[in-house]
Amino acid sequence: MKRLYLLLTSVVLLSSYTLLSDIDNVVNALKNGDVAQIAKSFDDKVQLTMPDKTNSYTRAQAEIVLKTFFDAHPVTGFVIVHKGANDGSEYCIGTLQTKNGIFRTTVFMKQKGSVEVLQEMKIETIISV
């Protein structure tokens, strides 16, 4: 009887547990300004569009560029405006709130093997404080 109870409890717990998709992990990291967590999803090359620069960077370079931006603009929140998927890719458009302004942020991810990788991120000024 104990085994049956344990088995049923395990099934209920596992069925209620949902895994976050890769883009959801990036969104959560954006909400917290967690550059290291975002960088875990970077592809080998990442296209970054920032208010003051646009370029294609290696994973390590992109992490530094994003950290520099977040250091200058401490994140206070991120709100999803639109999210979608198309032919093996996923994207998210949202509003990044910082202590120094509000930025329209777009994240593009693509399936690469068994994981999704972040290939492009755009951060564009909406309101500068």
KOLZA-899505 format. One line per field, with one value per residue (C-alpha): x negated, z, y negated; residue number from 1; residue in one letter. Coordinates in Angstrom, 2 decimals. Example, Ala and Ser with C-alpha at 12.3 -4.5 7.8 and 13.67 -1.06 7.14 Angstrom:
REM KOLZA-899505
px c(-12.30; -13.67)
pz c(7.80; 7.14)
py c(4.50; 1.06)
resi c(1; 2)
resn c(A; S)
This chain:
REM KOLZA-899505
px c(0.00; -2.87; -4.39; -1.13; -0.78; -4.38; -3.88; -0.66; -2.26; -5.24; -3.00; -0.97; -4.09; -5.79; -2.68; -2.34; -6.01; -6.62; -9.97; -10.70; -11.65; -15.00; -13.41; -11.55; -14.90; -16.21; -13.09; -13.48; -17.15; -16.17; -13.71; -16.58; -19.32; -21.24; -23.79; -25.52; -22.22; -21.44; -24.95; -24.37; -21.93; -24.25; -25.15; -28.82; -28.18; -25.58; -24.23; -23.71; -21.98; -22.37; -21.48; -25.12; -26.49; -25.59; -27.85; -28.27; -30.18; -31.61; -29.84; -32.42; -32.40; -28.59; -28.50; -30.87; -28.87; -25.59; -27.12; -28.45; -24.95; -23.28; -25.90; -25.05; -21.30; -20.40; -17.37; -14.18; -11.94; -10.95; -7.43; -6.64; -4.65; -4.63; -6.03; -5.99; -7.57; -8.27; -9.95; -12.38; -12.93; -11.35; -11.24; -10.10; -9.48; -9.27; -9.83; -13.00; -12.67; -15.88; -16.79; -17.89; -15.15; -12.82; -13.99; -12.19; -13.96; -13.74; -15.24; -15.63; -16.43; -16.94; -16.96; -20.50; -20.73; -18.84; -18.88; -17.70; -20.43; -20.15; -21.35; -20.22; -19.19; -18.05; -17.79; -16.34; -15.66; -12.00; -12.43; -15.73; -15.87)
pz c(0.00; 0.81; -2.62; -4.38; -2.42; -3.22; -6.90; -7.14; -5.29; -7.68; -10.75; -9.50; -8.66; -11.98; -14.03; -12.39; -13.01; -16.24; -17.79; -18.93; -22.57; -23.40; -24.29; -20.95; -19.20; -21.11; -20.23; -16.53; -16.71; -18.38; -15.55; -13.10; -15.20; -14.97; -17.78; -16.87; -17.23; -20.56; -21.82; -21.22; -24.15; -26.54; -29.86; -30.90; -32.63; -31.35; -33.14; -30.56; -31.35; -28.50; -28.27; -28.94; -30.96; -33.28; -34.09; -34.27; -31.25; -29.99; -26.98; -24.57; -26.22; -26.24; -22.53; -21.82; -24.01; -22.34; -18.85; -19.62; -20.70; -17.60; -15.33; -16.84; -16.83; -13.79; -14.64; -12.63; -14.73; -18.06; -19.48; -22.50; -25.18; -27.80; -28.16; -31.15; -33.07; -36.72; -38.47; -35.75; -34.28; -31.40; -30.62; -27.87; -27.84; -24.53; -22.51; -20.41; -17.48; -16.02; -13.55; -16.51; -19.05; -20.83; -23.77; -26.39; -26.35; -28.97; -28.52; -31.43; -30.71; -33.11; -32.63; -32.95; -32.36; -29.18; -27.72; -28.61; -28.85; -28.67; -31.99; -31.85; -29.25; -29.91; -27.16; -28.43; -26.39; -25.84; -22.94; -21.59; -18.07)
py c(0.00; -2.35; -1.72; -2.51; -5.75; -6.70; -5.90; -7.95; -10.87; -10.80; -10.75; -13.72; -15.72; -14.96; -15.74; -19.15; -20.00; -21.93; -22.51; -26.03; -26.43; -27.98; -31.32; -31.30; -30.92; -33.96; -35.97; -35.11; -36.12; -39.42; -40.11; -39.77; -41.35; -38.06; -38.30; -35.01; -33.13; -34.82; -34.03; -30.30; -30.43; -32.34; -30.75; -30.75; -34.11; -36.57; -39.64; -42.42; -45.69; -48.15; -51.85; -52.82; -49.87; -47.03; -44.12; -40.37; -39.06; -35.82; -34.34; -35.80; -39.25; -39.37; -38.59; -41.51; -43.92; -42.91; -43.12; -46.60; -47.66; -46.16; -47.76; -51.16; -50.42; -48.27; -46.14; -46.57; -44.31; -42.83; -42.47; -40.31; -42.15; -39.40; -35.90; -33.60; -30.76; -30.13; -27.18; -26.06; -29.51; -31.36; -35.07; -37.35; -41.10; -42.85; -45.97; -46.06; -48.44; -49.84; -52.57; -54.71; -54.13; -51.76; -49.66; -47.62; -44.27; -41.54; -38.08; -35.63; -31.99; -29.09; -25.34; -24.01; -20.29; -19.46; -22.99; -26.47; -29.09; -32.85; -34.23; -37.85; -40.40; -43.95; -46.55; -49.82; -52.95; -53.85; -56.31; -57.54; -58.93)
resi c(1; 2; 3; 4; 5; 6; 7; 8; 9; 10; 11; 12; 13; 14; 15; 16; 17; 18; 19; 20; 21; 22; 23; 24; 25; 26; 27; 28; 29; 30; 31; 32; 33; 34; 35; 36; 37; 38; 39; 40; 41; 42; 43; 44; 45; 46; 47; 48; 49; 50; 51; 52; 53; 54; 55; 56; 57; 58; 59; 60; 61; 62; 63; 64; 65; 66; 67; 68; 69; 70; 71; 72; 73; 74; 75; 76; 77; 78; 79; 80; 81; 82; 83; 84; 85; 86; 87; 88; 89; 90; 91; 92; 93; 94; 95; 96; 97; 98; 99; 100; 101; 102; 103; 104; 105; 106; 107; 108; 109; 110; 111; 112; 113; 114; 115; 116; 117; 118; 119; 120; 121; 122; 123; 124; 125; 126; 127; 128; 129)
resn c(M; K; R; L; Y; L; L; L; T; S; V; V; L; L; S; S; Y; T; L; L; S; D; I; D; N; V; V; N; A; L; K; N; G; D; V; A; Q; I; A; K; S; F; D; D; K; V; Q; L; T; M; P; D; K; T; N; S; Y; T; R; A; Q; A; E; I; V; L; K; T; F; F; D; A; H; P; V; T; G; F; V; I; V; H; K; G; A; N; D; G; S; E; Y; C; I; G; T; L; Q; T; K; N; G; I; F; R; T; T; V; F; M; K; Q; K; G; S; V; E; V; L; Q; E; M; K; I; E; T; I; I; S; V)
